[in-house]
Amino acid sequence: MRLKRTVLEYTRCSKERSNSTAPRLDHLFGTILTFGCYTARVRRLIINADDFGLTAGVNRAIVEAYERGVLTSTTLMANSLAFDDAVQLAKGHSSLSTGCHVVLVDGKPLIDPGRLPNLVDGKDRNSFREGISGFAIRALSGRIDPDQVEAETTAQIRKLQAYGVLVSHVDSHKHTHMFPAALQGILRASRTCGVTAIRNPFEVVAANFARLQRGLWKRYAQVKTLHGLAGYFRKAVAKAGLRTPDGTLGIVATGHLNPDLFRNIAENMPEGTWEFVCHPGYLDADLRSITTRLRESRVEELAVLTSADTRTALERRGVQLISYRDL
């Protein structure tokens, strides 16, 4: 409730300031976000795996989902346990569109933490704060400095590029770039580093299937609350000159994906260009040792992504699989 009140207060104050790029509440959840560069009556889908580099088991699953399944893109974490392994796999699969999974929560910064007082934990000054809720409240109340976000994001993208990764796009851990202060810094860093595409983190068709599975209700409510920021996102990305899909599919289903749920998402996919967000992996000792709510669900997601039924569901809907390089 506190987060919802903060979002509503942020958008109300933005309107009062008469800022032409302020978020608008008339961009309601469920609205199809339209970008003029895409062809009408076509359904195109990027299937992107987050957390490349998290563990060797996650890396292996991502490559398998690409080689044997429907995965088309992934995003690599610059300061992760299995970063070197992920880099080698990315180089060995040059056609796999690989972006940067910008981490601003639940991890450690690449640059001097002393330069990031708004982002690091008050007790452990060498780590980011944990969780998205606190970040959201700080971002919407003016306590996240876009310059600090830009500096850290630039370092993360530059690290991938220094290791020979052709960074095709950016997104962020826990979708922190949906908040204007973080988005500003990430967009500036992307332009500086020559990255031309970014995830649109706003879900658009969840209402059609969230009601079918009780475990999705809380997640659905959280996503719906933040959808008032979608208008600002579209305008800021367009002004920065980056490309982005029309929206995302699958964020609400994170941690609950199964074959029936994926089929329902595919059947409700509207015309346009979209991204399906996923987190495949293997549940090994490394994953068990990491703080994450996504464990057994990663194995289930891998099974969905490599299933023949999944490809059939997309073909029946007339979906063309693309990567971020095709935007």
C-alpha positions as a Markdown table, in Angstrom:
| # | Residue | x | y | z |
|---|---|---|---|---|
| 1 | Met | 0.0 | 0.0 | 0.0 |
| 2 | Arg | 2.8 | 2.4 | 0.8 |
| 3 | Leu | 4.3 | 1.9 | -2.7 |
| 4 | Lys | 0.9 | 2.4 | -4.3 |
| 5 | Arg | 0.5 | 5.7 | -2.5 |
| 6 | Thr | 4.0 | 6.8 | -3.5 |
| 7 | Val | 3.3 | 6.1 | -7.2 |
| 8 | Leu | 0.0 | 7.9 | -7.1 |
| 9 | Glu | 1.6 | 10.9 | -5.3 |
| 10 | Tyr | 4.5 | 10.9 | -7.8 |
| 11 | Thr | 2.3 | 11.0 | -10.8 |
| 12 | Arg | 0.0 | 13.7 | -9.2 |
| 13 | Cys | 2.9 | 15.9 | -8.5 |
| 14 | Ser | 4.3 | 15.4 | -11.9 |
| 15 | Lys | 1.1 | 16.6 | -13.5 |
| 16 | Glu | 1.0 | 19.6 | -11.3 |
| 17 | Arg | 4.5 | 20.6 | -12.5 |
| 18 | Ser | 3.1 | 20.4 | -16.0 |
| 19 | Asn | 6.0 | 18.4 | -17.2 |
| 20 | Ser | 5.3 | 17.2 | -20.7 |
| 21 | Thr | 7.2 | 14.0 | -20.1 |
| 22 | Ala | 5.5 | 13.2 | -16.8 |
| 23 | Pro | 3.8 | 9.8 | -16.3 |
| 24 | Arg | 0.1 | 9.8 | -17.1 |
| 25 | Leu | -2.4 | 7.7 | -15.2 |
| 26 | Asp | -4.5 | 7.3 | -18.3 |
| 27 | His | -1.9 | 4.8 | -19.6 |
| 28 | Leu | -3.8 | 2.1 | -17.7 |
| 29 | Phe | -2.8 | -1.5 | -17.2 |
| 30 | Gly | -3.9 | -3.5 | -20.2 |
| 31 | Thr | -3.4 | -0.7 | -22.7 |
| 32 | Ile | -1.5 | -1.8 | -25.8 |
| 33 | Leu | 1.6 | 0.4 | -26.0 |
| 34 | Thr | 2.2 | 1.4 | -29.6 |
| 35 | Phe | 5.4 | 2.3 | -31.3 |
| 36 | Gly | 5.1 | 3.6 | -34.8 |
| 37 | Cys | 8.1 | 1.8 | -36.2 |
| 38 | Tyr | 6.4 | -1.6 | -36.1 |
| 39 | Thr | 4.3 | -3.1 | -38.8 |
| 40 | Ala | 0.6 | -3.6 | -38.0 |
| 41 | Arg | -1.1 | -7.0 | -37.9 |
| 42 | Val | 2.2 | -8.7 | -37.1 |
| 43 | Arg | 3.1 | -10.5 | -33.9 |
| 44 | Arg | 6.8 | -10.5 | -33.2 |
| 45 | Leu | 8.3 | -11.9 | -30.0 |
| 46 | Ile | 11.7 | -11.6 | -28.3 |
| 47 | Ile | 12.2 | -14.3 | -25.7 |
| 48 | Asn | 14.9 | -13.1 | -23.3 |
| 49 | Ala | 16.5 | -14.9 | -20.4 |
| 50 | Asp | 17.7 | -12.8 | -17.5 |
| 51 | Asp | 20.5 | -13.6 | -15.1 |
| 52 | Phe | 23.1 | -14.9 | -17.5 |
| 53 | Gly | 26.2 | -15.2 | -15.4 |
| 54 | Leu | 24.4 | -15.9 | -12.1 |
| 55 | Thr | 25.7 | -19.5 | -11.9 |
| 56 | Ala | 27.2 | -22.0 | -14.2 |
| 57 | Gly | 23.9 | -24.0 | -14.1 |
| 58 | Val | 21.9 | -20.9 | -15.1 |
| 59 | Asn | 24.4 | -20.3 | -18.0 |
| 60 | Arg | 24.0 | -23.9 | -19.2 |
| 61 | Ala | 20.2 | -23.7 | -19.1 |
| 62 | Ile | 20.2 | -20.4 | -21.1 |
| 63 | Val | 22.4 | -21.9 | -23.8 |
| 64 | Glu | 20.2 | -25.0 | -24.0 |
| 65 | Ala | 17.1 | -22.9 | -24.2 |
| 66 | Tyr | 18.7 | -21.1 | -27.1 |
| 67 | Glu | 20.0 | -24.2 | -28.9 |
| 68 | Arg | 17.1 | -26.5 | -28.4 |
| 69 | Gly | 14.2 | -24.2 | -27.7 |
| 70 | Val | 12.6 | -20.8 | -28.4 |
| 71 | Leu | 15.0 | -18.5 | -26.5 |
| 72 | Thr | 16.4 | -15.6 | -28.7 |
| 73 | Ser | 18.2 | -13.2 | -26.3 |
| 74 | Thr | 19.8 | -13.0 | -22.9 |
| 75 | Thr | 21.2 | -10.4 | -20.6 |
| 76 | Leu | 24.5 | -10.8 | -18.7 |
| 77 | Met | 25.2 | -9.6 | -15.2 |
| 78 | Ala | 28.6 | -7.8 | -15.0 |
| 79 | Asn | 29.4 | -8.6 | -11.4 |
| 80 | Ser | 28.2 | -12.2 | -11.1 |
| 81 | Leu | 29.5 | -15.5 | -9.8 |
| 82 | Ala | 29.8 | -17.2 | -13.2 |
| 83 | Phe | 30.6 | -14.2 | -15.4 |
| 84 | Asp | 33.7 | -15.6 | -17.0 |
| 85 | Asp | 31.8 | -18.8 | -18.0 |
| 86 | Ala | 29.0 | -16.7 | -19.4 |
| 87 | Val | 31.4 | -14.7 | -21.5 |
| 88 | Gln | 32.9 | -17.7 | -23.1 |
| 89 | Leu | 29.5 | -19.2 | -23.8 |
| 90 | Ala | 28.4 | -15.8 | -25.4 |
| 91 | Lys | 31.5 | -15.8 | -27.6 |
| 92 | Gly | 30.8 | -19.4 | -28.6 |
| 93 | His | 27.2 | -18.5 | -29.6 |
| 94 | Ser | 27.7 | -15.3 | -31.4 |
| 95 | Ser | 24.2 | -15.3 | -32.9 |
| 96 | Leu | 22.7 | -15.2 | -29.4 |
| 97 | Ser | 21.7 | -11.6 | -28.8 |
| 98 | Thr | 23.4 | -10.7 | -25.5 |
| 99 | Gly | 22.7 | -7.6 | -23.5 |
| 100 | Cys | 23.6 | -6.1 | -20.1 |
| 101 | His | 21.4 | -7.0 | -17.1 |
| 102 | Val | 22.1 | -3.9 | -15.1 |
| 103 | Val | 22.2 | -4.6 | -11.3 |
| 104 | Leu | 21.3 | -1.7 | -8.9 |
| 105 | Val | 19.9 | -3.9 | -6.1 |
| 106 | Asp | 20.8 | -7.3 | -4.5 |
| 107 | Gly | 24.5 | -7.2 | -5.5 |
| 108 | Lys | 27.8 | -5.4 | -5.4 |
| 109 | Pro | 28.7 | -2.4 | -7.5 |
| 110 | Leu | 31.7 | -2.3 | -9.9 |
| 111 | Ile | 32.8 | 1.2 | -9.1 |
| 112 | Asp | 33.9 | 2.6 | -5.8 |
| 113 | Pro | 30.8 | 2.3 | -3.5 |
| 114 | Gly | 31.7 | 5.7 | -2.1 |
| 115 | Arg | 30.5 | 7.2 | -5.3 |
| 116 | Leu | 27.1 | 5.6 | -4.9 |
| 117 | Pro | 25.7 | 6.8 | -1.6 |
| 118 | Asn | 22.1 | 6.7 | -2.9 |
| 119 | Leu | 22.4 | 3.1 | -4.0 |
| 120 | Val | 24.5 | 1.2 | -1.5 |
| 121 | Asp | 23.3 | -0.3 | 1.8 |
| 122 | Gly | 23.5 | 1.9 | 4.9 |
| 123 | Lys | 25.1 | -0.9 | 6.9 |
| 124 | Asp | 27.1 | -2.8 | 4.3 |
| 125 | Arg | 28.6 | 0.1 | 2.2 |
| 126 | Asn | 30.1 | -2.4 | -0.2 |
| 127 | Ser | 26.7 | -3.8 | -1.4 |
| 128 | Phe | 23.5 | -2.4 | -3.0 |
| 129 | Arg | 20.4 | -2.3 | -0.9 |
| 130 | Glu | 18.3 | -5.5 | -1.1 |
| 131 | Gly | 14.9 | -5.7 | -2.7 |
| 132 | Ile | 12.9 | -3.6 | -5.1 |
| 133 | Ser | 10.3 | -2.1 | -2.7 |
| 134 | Gly | 12.8 | 0.1 | -0.9 |
| 135 | Phe | 14.4 | 1.1 | -4.2 |
| 136 | Ala | 11.0 | 2.0 | -5.6 |
| 137 | Ile | 10.1 | 4.2 | -2.7 |
| 138 | Arg | 13.5 | 5.9 | -2.7 |
| 139 | Ala | 13.3 | 6.5 | -6.5 |
| 140 | Leu | 9.8 | 8.0 | -6.4 |
| 141 | Ser | 10.7 | 10.2 | -3.5 |
| 142 | Gly | 13.7 | 11.8 | -5.2 |
| 143 | Arg | 16.4 | 9.9 | -3.3 |
| 144 | Ile | 18.0 | 8.1 | -6.3 |
| 145 | Asp | 20.6 | 10.2 | -8.2 |
| 146 | Pro | 20.5 | 9.5 | -12.0 |
| 147 | Asp | 24.2 | 10.5 | -12.1 |
| 148 | Gln | 25.1 | 7.7 | -9.8 |
| 149 | Val | 23.0 | 5.2 | -11.8 |
| 150 | Glu | 24.7 | 6.4 | -15.0 |
| 151 | Ala | 28.2 | 5.9 | -13.6 |
| 152 | Glu | 27.5 | 2.4 | -12.3 |
| 153 | Thr | 25.6 | 1.4 | -15.4 |
| 154 | Thr | 28.4 | 2.6 | -17.7 |
| 155 | Ala | 30.9 | 0.6 | -15.8 |
| 156 | Gln | 28.8 | -2.6 | -16.1 |
| 157 | Ile | 28.2 | -2.2 | -19.8 |
| 158 | Arg | 31.9 | -1.3 | -20.4 |
| 159 | Lys | 33.0 | -4.4 | -18.6 |
| 160 | Leu | 31.0 | -6.6 | -20.9 |
| 161 | Gln | 32.3 | -4.8 | -23.9 |
| 162 | Ala | 35.9 | -5.0 | -22.6 |
| 163 | Tyr | 35.5 | -8.8 | -22.5 |
| 164 | Gly | 34.4 | -8.9 | -26.2 |
| 165 | Val | 30.6 | -9.1 | -25.7 |
| 166 | Leu | 28.6 | -7.2 | -28.4 |
| 167 | Val | 26.0 | -5.6 | -26.1 |
| 168 | Ser | 22.7 | -5.6 | -28.1 |
| 169 | His | 20.4 | -4.1 | -25.4 |
| 170 | Val | 20.0 | -3.4 | -21.7 |
| 171 | Asp | 17.5 | -4.3 | -19.0 |
| 172 | Ser | 17.7 | -4.3 | -15.3 |
| 173 | His | 17.6 | -6.7 | -12.3 |
| 174 | Lys | 14.1 | -6.4 | -10.7 |
| 175 | His | 13.2 | -4.0 | -13.5 |
| 176 | Thr | 14.6 | -0.9 | -11.6 |
| 177 | His | 14.7 | 1.0 | -14.9 |
| 178 | Met | 10.9 | 1.4 | -14.8 |
| 179 | Phe | 11.5 | 4.3 | -12.3 |
| 180 | Pro | 12.3 | 7.6 | -13.9 |
| 181 | Ala | 15.4 | 8.4 | -11.9 |
| 182 | Ala | 17.0 | 5.0 | -12.7 |
| 183 | Leu | 15.8 | 5.2 | -16.3 |
| 184 | Gln | 17.5 | 8.6 | -16.9 |
| 185 | Gly | 20.9 | 7.2 | -15.8 |
| 186 | Ile | 20.6 | 4.0 | -17.7 |
| 187 | Leu | 19.5 | 5.7 | -20.9 |
| 188 | Arg | 22.5 | 8.1 | -20.7 |
| 189 | Ala | 24.9 | 5.2 | -20.1 |
| 190 | Ser | 23.4 | 3.3 | -23.0 |
| 191 | Arg | 23.9 | 6.1 | -25.4 |
| 192 | Thr | 27.5 | 6.7 | -24.1 |
| 193 | Cys | 28.3 | 3.0 | -24.7 |
| 194 | Gly | 26.6 | 2.7 | -28.0 |
| 195 | Val | 23.8 | 0.4 | -26.9 |
| 196 | Thr | 20.7 | 1.1 | -29.0 |
| 197 | Ala | 17.8 | -0.9 | -27.4 |
| 198 | Ile | 16.2 | -1.3 | -23.9 |
| 199 | Arg | 13.5 | -3.5 | -22.4 |
| 200 | Asn | 10.1 | -2.0 | -22.0 |
| 201 | Pro | 9.3 | -3.4 | -18.5 |
| 202 | Phe | 5.5 | -2.8 | -18.6 |
| 203 | Glu | 3.3 | -5.8 | -18.8 |
| 204 | Val | 0.3 | -5.5 | -21.0 |
| 205 | Val | -1.8 | -8.7 | -21.2 |
| 206 | Ala | -1.5 | -10.1 | -17.7 |
| 207 | Ala | -5.1 | -9.4 | -16.8 |
| 208 | Asn | -6.2 | -12.1 | -19.2 |
| 209 | Phe | -4.6 | -14.9 | -17.3 |
| 210 | Ala | -3.6 | -13.7 | -13.8 |
| 211 | Arg | -7.1 | -14.3 | -12.5 |
| 212 | Leu | -6.7 | -18.0 | -13.5 |
| 213 | Gln | -3.9 | -18.7 | -11.0 |
| 214 | Arg | -4.2 | -17.4 | -7.4 |
| 215 | Gly | -0.4 | -17.3 | -7.0 |
| 216 | Leu | -0.2 | -14.5 | -9.5 |
| 217 | Trp | -2.7 | -12.1 | -7.8 |
| 218 | Lys | -0.1 | -10.3 | -5.6 |
| 219 | Arg | 2.4 | -9.9 | -8.5 |
| 220 | Tyr | -0.4 | -8.7 | -10.7 |
| 221 | Ala | -1.4 | -6.0 | -8.2 |
| 222 | Gln | 2.2 | -4.8 | -7.9 |
| 223 | Val | 2.7 | -4.6 | -11.7 |
| 224 | Lys | -0.6 | -2.8 | -12.1 |
| 225 | Thr | 0.3 | -0.2 | -9.5 |
| 226 | Leu | 3.5 | 0.8 | -11.3 |
| 227 | His | 1.9 | 1.0 | -14.7 |
| 228 | Gly | 1.3 | 4.7 | -14.3 |
| 229 | Leu | 5.0 | 5.2 | -15.1 |
| 230 | Ala | 4.6 | 3.7 | -18.6 |
| 231 | Gly | 3.9 | 7.0 | -20.3 |
| 232 | Tyr | 7.1 | 8.6 | -19.0 |
| 233 | Phe | 9.1 | 5.6 | -20.1 |
| 234 | Arg | 7.9 | 5.7 | -23.7 |
| 235 | Lys | 8.7 | 9.4 | -24.0 |
| 236 | Ala | 12.1 | 9.2 | -22.4 |
| 237 | Val | 13.2 | 6.3 | -24.5 |
| 238 | Ala | 12.0 | 8.0 | -27.7 |
| 239 | Lys | 13.8 | 11.2 | -26.7 |
| 240 | Ala | 17.0 | 9.2 | -26.1 |
| 241 | Gly | 16.7 | 7.6 | -29.5 |
| 242 | Leu | 16.7 | 4.0 | -28.3 |
| 243 | Arg | 14.5 | 1.2 | -29.6 |
| 244 | Thr | 12.2 | -0.8 | -27.4 |
| 245 | Pro | 9.4 | -3.4 | -27.8 |
| 246 | Asp | 5.8 | -2.5 | -27.3 |
| 247 | Gly | 5.9 | -4.1 | -23.8 |
| 248 | Thr | 6.6 | -7.3 | -21.9 |
| 249 | Leu | 4.9 | -10.6 | -21.3 |
| 250 | Gly | 5.6 | -13.0 | -18.5 |
| 251 | Ile | 6.7 | -10.7 | -15.7 |
| 252 | Val | 3.6 | -11.5 | -13.7 |
| 253 | Ala | 4.2 | -15.2 | -14.3 |
| 254 | Thr | 7.8 | -15.1 | -13.0 |
| 255 | Gly | 8.2 | -18.0 | -10.6 |
| 256 | His | 4.9 | -19.7 | -11.7 |
| 257 | Leu | 5.4 | -20.5 | -15.4 |
| 258 | Asn | 4.1 | -23.8 | -16.6 |
| 259 | Pro | 3.0 | -25.1 | -20.1 |
| 260 | Asp | -0.6 | -24.1 | -19.6 |
| 261 | Leu | 0.3 | -20.6 | -18.5 |
| 262 | Phe | 2.6 | -20.1 | -21.4 |
| 263 | Arg | 0.0 | -21.3 | -23.8 |
| 264 | Asn | -2.5 | -18.9 | -22.3 |
| 265 | Ile | 0.0 | -16.0 | -22.7 |
| 266 | Ala | 0.7 | -17.0 | -26.3 |
| 267 | Glu | -3.1 | -17.1 | -27.1 |
| 268 | Asn | -3.6 | -13.7 | -25.7 |
| 269 | Met | -0.6 | -12.0 | -27.3 |
| 270 | Pro | -1.7 | -8.9 | -29.2 |
| 271 | Glu | -0.3 | -7.6 | -32.5 |
| 272 | Gly | 3.0 | -5.8 | -32.2 |
| 273 | Thr | 6.5 | -6.5 | -31.0 |
| 274 | Trp | 6.8 | -7.9 | -27.5 |
| 275 | Glu | 9.3 | -9.4 | -25.1 |
| 276 | Phe | 8.8 | -12.5 | -23.0 |
| 277 | Val | 10.9 | -12.4 | -19.9 |
| 278 | Cys | 12.2 | -15.7 | -18.5 |
| 279 | His | 14.6 | -17.2 | -16.0 |
| 280 | Pro | 15.7 | -20.7 | -16.9 |
| 281 | Gly | 18.3 | -22.6 | -14.9 |
| 282 | Tyr | 19.4 | -25.7 | -13.1 |
| 283 | Leu | 18.9 | -26.1 | -9.4 |
| 284 | Asp | 22.5 | -26.9 | -8.3 |
| 285 | Ala | 24.6 | -26.2 | -5.3 |
| 286 | Asp | 25.6 | -22.8 | -6.5 |
| 287 | Leu | 21.9 | -21.7 | -7.1 |
| 288 | Arg | 21.0 | -23.0 | -3.6 |
| 289 | Ser | 23.7 | -20.9 | -2.1 |
| 290 | Ile | 22.4 | -17.6 | -3.6 |
| 291 | Thr | 19.6 | -15.5 | -2.2 |
| 292 | Thr | 16.8 | -15.8 | -4.7 |
| 293 | Arg | 13.2 | -16.8 | -4.7 |
| 294 | Leu | 13.6 | -18.4 | -8.1 |
| 295 | Arg | 14.9 | -21.9 | -7.7 |
| 296 | Glu | 12.7 | -24.9 | -8.7 |
| 297 | Ser | 10.9 | -22.5 | -11.1 |
| 298 | Arg | 14.0 | -22.1 | -13.2 |
| 299 | Val | 14.0 | -25.8 | -14.0 |
| 300 | Glu | 10.3 | -25.6 | -15.0 |
| 301 | Glu | 10.9 | -22.6 | -17.2 |
| 302 | Leu | 13.7 | -24.5 | -19.0 |
| 303 | Ala | 11.3 | -27.3 | -19.7 |
| 304 | Val | 8.7 | -24.9 | -21.1 |
| 305 | Leu | 11.2 | -23.1 | -23.3 |
| 306 | Thr | 12.5 | -26.4 | -24.8 |
| 307 | Ser | 9.1 | -28.0 | -25.3 |
| 308 | Ala | 7.8 | -28.7 | -28.8 |
| 309 | Asp | 4.3 | -27.7 | -27.5 |
| 310 | Thr | 5.7 | -24.2 | -26.8 |
| 311 | Arg | 6.9 | -23.7 | -30.3 |
| 312 | Thr | 3.6 | -25.1 | -31.6 |
| 313 | Ala | 1.6 | -22.6 | -29.5 |
| 314 | Leu | 3.6 | -19.7 | -30.9 |
| 315 | Glu | 3.2 | -21.0 | -34.5 |
| 316 | Arg | -0.6 | -21.3 | -34.1 |
| 317 | Arg | -0.8 | -17.7 | -33.0 |
| 318 | Gly | 1.4 | -16.6 | -36.0 |
| 319 | Val | 4.2 | -15.4 | -33.8 |
| 320 | Gln | 7.6 | -14.6 | -35.4 |
| 321 | Leu | 10.5 | -15.1 | -33.1 |
| 322 | Ile | 13.1 | -12.3 | -33.2 |
| 323 | Ser | 16.0 | -11.1 | -31.0 |
| 324 | Tyr | 16.9 | -7.6 | -29.9 |
| 325 | Arg | 19.2 | -7.4 | -32.8 |
| 326 | Asp | 16.2 | -7.4 | -35.1 |
| 327 | Leu | 14.5 | -4.4 | -33.5 |
